[in-house]
Amino acid sequence: MDIHIVWALIIVFAVLMYTIFDGFDLGAGSLLLFFKNEKERDTIVDTITPVWDGNESWIVLAGVGLFGGFPNAYATLLPALYIPVIVMIISLALRGVSMEFRFLASSRRRSWDMVFSVASVLASLCQGIILGNLLEGIRPRSGADLNTTDPFYFLTPFTLCTGIIVLLLYMVIGANWLNFKTDRLLQHRVRRVARVVLVLTVFLAGLVLAARKYLYAFQPRFQFHGDYDGLSVPFPVWISGAALMMLGIYYCLKLKNDKIPFLLNIFLFVYLGVFVISHLWPFIVAPVIRIHDAGAPLYGNTVLLYGALIVIPVILSYLLYSYYVFKGKTGVSPDYDPKLTDEQEDLKQDSGLNPENRVPVKLNLAIKIFLKLFWLALFFIILGFLGDFTALGTAVLFIILFCAGWYRTSRNENTNAKEL
């Protein structure tokens, strides 16, 4: 098999694994603010805490594979999708920060829950917008076609609706994951939310399909993608298959089944992934760049392939082991009181794990993190869209501000140490 095809399949596999496993992670985070009870929110976060960081390994693999294996495609996609990619990365970083701080905060925990949930929504929405642009098609920045110089080139009615649909699909699989991992009253509420979100997903997808056919604003950019067959399967058959799977998820939730809705959701994601790839093939960036046209030289792809053959089994082994260790329902028994050694008891008393010794984390810290990430995003945007002189000036300003913030933080820490 051609090495470019092999790398394309590896990237497809990585993206599909990411959408499945980090999809329920993002979906659970997006659903967090649906639940007002703090113990229920703690349980929701506990279901994804052991696996969320490993799930995001797949998007790193996909990004590295695209950068190293298909540099022409990478150079075309990034300028057109600069803003959603940056917002997605910042949102994923905020999820990690808020997840750590919500456990250490003795107050304002709901504020960190809000940061975690909003970041999950933004990351999901941006991933859907990126998918919508791949379906719409993107032309390279060359010749008379300079559409990708517009920073908001990625934003159209169709791509925005695709982003919302992906967000809803993530929320459905996240609710099904929580249905699989929780029990009692929380599980009952999760099932109800899953059914409502599933109905909304089907309704919005039907509206988008109808608008794609009859409304001018939803027409493809290059008249490239329409209602045509993929893998010699008629387009209505693809849609009917997806509808049947969603109907099966709905009725399994209504029958109060724990496992089958989540498994059906995984099959649905694989099915939709095959549908998208079959409509894009053999293009990696429709409607211009084919897989062989965007591929790196043979030697570079071969070296990367050796690395991928090592990394992929490691990621799979880690994920399988983590899911095996943390299998079963997630919850805390009211009489749970583990017996600790004297050394462990001392560590607990000296650390922030003891509720009595927790350091209050105020909301202004979250605002500071938002401001710093905003400046970082602004730097990258200016670096991508403005001239070299402005980008260099912005880089110098960013370094000065970073050093000033670091110095101020170090000085405050030294002052606090002296007072103690």
N, C-alpha and C positions, 0 to 999 in steps of 0.2 A: 504494500500500500504506500502511496505517496506520503512523504513526511509532512507536507503541508496539510494534507487531509487529516493525518494523525493528530497534529497540533490543534486543528480546528475542532476535532472531536473531543480532545482533552479540555479545551476551553468551554465547549458546550457542556461537558460533564461537570466541570467545576461550577459553572453558572447554575446548572440545574440543582446540584447539591446545595448551593448557597440559597437558592430560592426556597427549597424545601425546609432546610434545617434552620437557617437564620430567618426564614419567612415566618415560622411559628414564633420565633423569638421576638421579632419585630411586631408581629400581630398581638402577642401577649402584652408587650409594652404599650401598644396603642390602646388596648382595652383597659389599661390599669385604672384610669380615672372614671371608668364606668362603675367602680366599686368604691363606696364611701367608707366601708369598715376598714380600719387600719390593719387588722389581723388578716383579712382577706387579701389586701394588697401585699402584705408580707409573704403570704403563701404563694401568690402569683409570681412574685419576684424569686422566691425560693425554687420554683419549678424550673427556672431558666438560668439561675446563677451558676450551676456546675458546668453548663455546656455552651453558654453564649459566646465566650471568647474563642473556643474551638470551632464553632460554626462559622465565624468570620474568616477563618483560614482559607476558605474556598474562594472568597472574592479576591484575596491577595494572590492566590494561584492564578485566577483568571486574568487579573490585571498584569501580572508579570508575563504570562503567556502571550497576551495581546501585545505588550510592549516589545518583548523579545522575538516572538514568532511572526508577528505581522506589523512591523513598524509603520508601513504606509497606512494601514487601517487606523492605527493608534494616532498618527499625525492628522488624520482626517476627522476622527471622532472627537478628540479632545477639544479643539477650538470651537466646534459647534455645540458641545455639551459641557463647556467649562463651568458654568454656574451651577447646574444640577449636580455635577460631580463634586465640586467643592462643598456645596451645602450638604450633600450626602456624607462626605468624609467628616465634616465638623459635627454632624448629627450623631454619627456612630461614635465619635470621641466623647461627645456629651453624654451618651448613654452609659459609657464606662465610668465616667466621672460621677454622674448622679447615682449610679448603682452603688459605688463605694461610699459616697457621702451619706446616703440615706440610712445606712446601717450605723454610721458613727454619730449622726445628728441626734441629740436629745430633744431638739425642738425643730420646728419647720420641716419635719419629715415630709409632709404633704407637698411642700414647695419642691423638694427634690423629686418626689413622685411626678409632679407636673413637668419638671424638666425632662425626666426620663420618658414620659409618655409623649410629650411634644416632639422630642428628638426622634422617637420611634416613628411617629407619623410623618415627619419631614423626610427621614431616610427612605421610608416606604414610598412616599409620593415621588421623590426624586428618581428612585429606581424605576417606577412606572413611567415617568416622563422619558427617561432614557430608552426604555423599551418602545415607547410610542414613536420616538424619533428613528429607531432602527426599522420599524415597520413603515414609517413614512418615507424614508430614504434621505440620504445626505450626500451632496455633491462635494468633491474636493475643492479646496480654495485655489482655483487656477483659472486662467483665461478670463473671459468676461463674466463668469458666474462667481460673484463674490458674496453670495447670500450668507455664508457662514461668518462673515465679518460682523454681522449684527449680533450683539451679545444675547439677545432674546430670540434668536433664530429657532431655538428649541421649543418655544412656547406657541402652540397652536391649540385650537379647541379639541382636536383629536388627541394630541399628546397629553393635554391636561386631563381629559376624561380617562385616558389609559392609566395615568398616574393614580387617579381615584379608584379605578377598578382594581389595580394591583394592591393598593392599600386595603381595600375591602377583602380581597382574596387572602392577604396576609392576616387580616383580623379573623377570617373564618378558620384558617388553619391554626391560628393562635388559640382561638376558642376551643377547637377540637383537641389541641394539645392539653389545654387546661381541663377539659372534660376527661381526658385520659389520665391525668395526673392528680386530680383532686377528687373530693367526695363530699357527701352531705349537702348542706345548703349552698355552698359555693359552686359545687358541680351543677346543681339545679339552675342557678342563675346563669352560669356560663352556657348551658345548653339553650336557654331562652335567648340570650344575646346572639349565639351562633346562628340560630334559625332566623332571627330578624336581619342580621347582616347578610346572610346568604340570600334572602329574598331581595334585599336592596342590590346586591351584586348582579343577580339575574336581571332585575328590572333595568339597571343602568346599562348593562351590556347589550340588552335588547334595544334600548334607545340609541346607543352608539352605532349599532349595526344598521338600524333604520336611517339614522342621520348620515352615515357613510354613503348610503345609496341615494339619498334624496336631497341633502343639503349641501350647498356649494362650499360652505366654510369647513366641512368635514372631508372634502375631497382630497386624495393623495397629492403630495407636492408635485410629483413627476408622472402621475398617472401610471405608476408602476405596479402598485399593489391594489388588487381588487378582489372580488369574490371568485377566485379561480381555484382549481383543484391542486392539492398537494399530495404527493405520493400516489397519484392517479385516483385519489379518493375525492368524490364530489364535495364541494364546500358545505352544502347542507348536512351531509353525513357527519362532518367534523363537528358542526354546531350541535347536532342532535346527540352525539356521543357525550359532549361536555354537559349538555342539559340533563341527560340521564344520570350522569355521575353526581351532579348537584342535587338532583331529586333523591338519589339514594342516600346522600349525606343527610338531607333534611329528614327523611323518614327514619333513618337509624338514630338520629338525635331524638326524634319524637318517641322512639321505642326505648330510650334511655340506655343505649349501648355505649360502652366505654371506649372500646378499641376500634371498631369498624369505621366510625366517621373519620378518625385520624388517618387510617390506612387508605380509605377511599380518597381523602384529600391529597395524599401523596401521589396516588395514581392519577388524580386529576391534574396535578402540577406536571407530572411526567407527560401526560397526554397533551397538555397545552404547550409544553416545551417542544415536543415532536411536531406539533402543528405549526408553531412559529418557524422552526428550523426548516421544515419542508417547504414553506413559502418563501424563505430567504435563499435557500440553496440554489446555485453555488456562490452567491454573493456573500461577502463578509461585511461590506458596507454597500447596500443597494442605493442607487441602481447602476453604479459604475465599477466598483472595485470587487473583483472576484478573488477567491481564496488564493489561487496561484499567483495572481498579480500582486497581492499584498505580502506574500511570504518573504521571510528573511533568507539569506544565503543558506545553502545546504549545511555547511559546517556549523554555523551558529545554531540552527534549529536542532542539529544532532546533539550538540553539547547540552542545550536546554532540555532535550528529551531525556538524556541520561539523568539530569537533575530531577525531572518530573517523576521518573520511574522510582526514584528514591523517596521523594517527598510525599507522593500520593499514598503509598502504603502506610507511611508514618501517620499522616493525618487520619486515615481511615481507622488505623489501630487505636489511636488516641481517642477518637470519637466513640468507637464501639466499646472501648473499656470504660469510658466515662458514663455512657448510657447504661452499661451493665452494672456499674457500681451504684448508680443513683436510680435504679429501676424501682418500680412500685409507686404507690401513692405518696404525695408530698403533704406533710402536715405535722404539727407538733402536738403530741399528747399532753394533756394538762398535768399529768403526774410524771413527766419526763425529767429525771434528775440524774445525770451521769455522774459516776463516781470518779473524782479526779485525784491524782496524786498530789502530794504537798507542793512539789515543784510546779505542776500545772495550775494549782490553786493560786500560787504566788504570781504566776504569769497573768492569770485572769484578773487578779486584783490590780496589777500594775498596768494593765492594758486598757484600751478603750472598749474592750468587749464587756466589761463590767458596767451595767447601766449607771451605777453610782459615780463612776469615774469618767463618764463620757464628757468630752469637751463640747460645749454648745457650738453649733455651726449655724451662723445667721444667714439670712437670705442675701445680704450684701456680697458674700463670697460668691454665690451663684452669679450675681450681676457682674462681678469682676471677671469671672471666667468667660461669660458671654462677651464682654467688651474686648478681652484679649483675643478671643477667637474671631470676633468681628474684624479687628485690625488685621489679623492673619489672612482672613478671607479677602479683605480689601486689597492687601498687598498682592495676593495671587491674581486677583482680577485685573488690577492695574498692570501687573507684570505681563499678563496675557494680551491685553487689548491696547495698551498705549506704547509709546516709543521707548527706546533703550534708555535715554537720559532720565525720563520720568521714572522708569522701573528701577534704575540704579539709585535715584534719590529716595524712592520709597523703601528700597532695601536698606539703605543706610539709616533712614528714619526708624524703620522697624527694629533694627539692631540696637540703636540708641535707646528706644523705648523699652526694649526687652532688658537691656543691661540696667537701665534705671529702675525698672520694676524689681529685678533680681536684687539690686543693691538695697533698695528700700525694704524688701522682705527680709534680707539677711540682717539689716540693722535692727529691725523690729524684734527679730528672734534673739539677737544678742542683748537688747534692752530687757526683754522679758526674762532671759536667763539670769541677768545681773540682779533683777528684782527678786527672783526666787532665791 
